[in-house]
Amino acid sequence: MKRKSSYVELVVTGTGRGIEPGSLGSVFDRFWQGADVRDSHNGLGLGLSIVKEIINLHGGSIFAYSEGMDKGSAFTVRLHWQLAKLLCWSSARHRLAVLLPAGTSYGLS
């Protein structure tokens, strides 16, 4: 994760199948699946469209990149810096709340 001016950028990479360059514009479409998807471990093609919708609702953006089949892929998420900071703080408060005795605030309100 990197902070770049007014936003935070998170890049998630994988070494899986990759994506044909001509299909990169479709990966966030509902029910989209690659043409070569034939095994039994496939989903419905909804995951990336849901991720994009959530990111868009928070004023962010997501981009997909791949050099092609068998070359993996990368997804870049950008969120406004203040929102990312709030989400990190909220997540930290939740983790502490799980660990602290009930009724203990430790100045986290």
Contacts in CASP RR format, 6 or more apart in sequence:
PFRMAT RR
TARGET T0000
AUTHOR 0000-0000-0000
METHOD contacts of the structure
MODEL  1
MKRKSSYVELVVTGTGRGIEPGSLGSVFDRFWQGADVRDSHNGLGLGLSI
VKEIINLHGGSIFAYSEGMDKGSAFTVRLHWQLAKLLCWSSARHRLAVLL
PAGTSYGLS
1 8 0 8 1.000
1 9 0 8 1.000
1 10 0 8 1.000
2 8 0 8 1.000
2 9 0 8 1.000
3 9 0 8 1.000
3 81 0 8 1.000
5 81 0 8 1.000
6 80 0 8 1.000
6 81 0 8 1.000
7 60 0 8 1.000
7 78 0 8 1.000
7 79 0 8 1.000
7 80 0 8 1.000
7 81 0 8 1.000
7 84 0 8 1.000
8 78 0 8 1.000
8 79 0 8 1.000
8 80 0 8 1.000
8 81 0 8 1.000
8 84 0 8 1.000
9 76 0 8 1.000
9 77 0 8 1.000
9 78 0 8 1.000
10 76 0 8 1.000
10 77 0 8 1.000
10 78 0 8 1.000
10 79 0 8 1.000
11 74 0 8 1.000
11 75 0 8 1.000
11 76 0 8 1.000
11 77 0 8 1.000
12 74 0 8 1.000
12 75 0 8 1.000
12 77 0 8 1.000
13 72 0 8 1.000
13 73 0 8 1.000
13 74 0 8 1.000
13 75 0 8 1.000
14 72 0 8 1.000
14 73 0 8 1.000
14 74 0 8 1.000
15 72 0 8 1.000
16 70 0 8 1.000
16 72 0 8 1.000
16 73 0 8 1.000
17 36 0 8 1.000
17 69 0 8 1.000
17 70 0 8 1.000
17 72 0 8 1.000
17 73 0 8 1.000
18 66 0 8 1.000
18 68 0 8 1.000
18 69 0 8 1.000
18 70 0 8 1.000
18 71 0 8 1.000
18 72 0 8 1.000
18 73 0 8 1.000
19 27 0 8 1.000
19 34 0 8 1.000
19 64 0 8 1.000
19 66 0 8 1.000
19 68 0 8 1.000
19 69 0 8 1.000
19 72 0 8 1.000
19 73 0 8 1.000
20 34 0 8 1.000
20 35 0 8 1.000
20 66 0 8 1.000
20 68 0 8 1.000
20 69 0 8 1.000
21 66 0 8 1.000
21 67 0 8 1.000
21 68 0 8 1.000
23 32 0 8 1.000
23 34 0 8 1.000
23 35 0 8 1.000
24 64 0 8 1.000
24 65 0 8 1.000
24 66 0 8 1.000
25 64 0 8 1.000
26 32 0 8 1.000
27 48 0 8 1.000
27 64 0 8 1.000
28 48 0 8 1.000
28 49 0 8 1.000
28 51 0 8 1.000
28 52 0 8 1.000
28 62 0 8 1.000
28 64 0 8 1.000
29 49 0 8 1.000
30 45 0 8 1.000
30 46 0 8 1.000
30 49 0 8 1.000
31 44 0 8 1.000
31 45 0 8 1.000
31 46 0 8 1.000
31 49 0 8 1.000
32 45 0 8 1.000
32 48 0 8 1.000
32 49 0 8 1.000
33 42 0 8 1.000
33 43 0 8 1.000
33 45 0 8 1.000
36 69 0 8 1.000
48 64 0 8 1.000
51 62 0 8 1.000
52 62 0 8 1.000
55 61 0 8 1.000
55 62 0 8 1.000
55 77 0 8 1.000
55 79 0 8 1.000
58 79 0 8 1.000
58 80 0 8 1.000
58 83 0 8 1.000
59 79 0 8 1.000
59 80 0 8 1.000
59 83 0 8 1.000
60 77 0 8 1.000
60 78 0 8 1.000
60 79 0 8 1.000
60 80 0 8 1.000
61 77 0 8 1.000
61 78 0 8 1.000
62 75 0 8 1.000
62 76 0 8 1.000
62 77 0 8 1.000
62 78 0 8 1.000
63 75 0 8 1.000
63 76 0 8 1.000
64 73 0 8 1.000
64 74 0 8 1.000
64 75 0 8 1.000
65 73 0 8 1.000
65 74 0 8 1.000
65 75 0 8 1.000
65 76 0 8 1.000
66 72 0 8 1.000
66 73 0 8 1.000
66 74 0 8 1.000
79 87 0 8 1.000
93 108 0 8 1.000
96 106 0 8 1.000
96 108 0 8 1.000
97 108 0 8 1.000
100 106 0 8 1.000
END
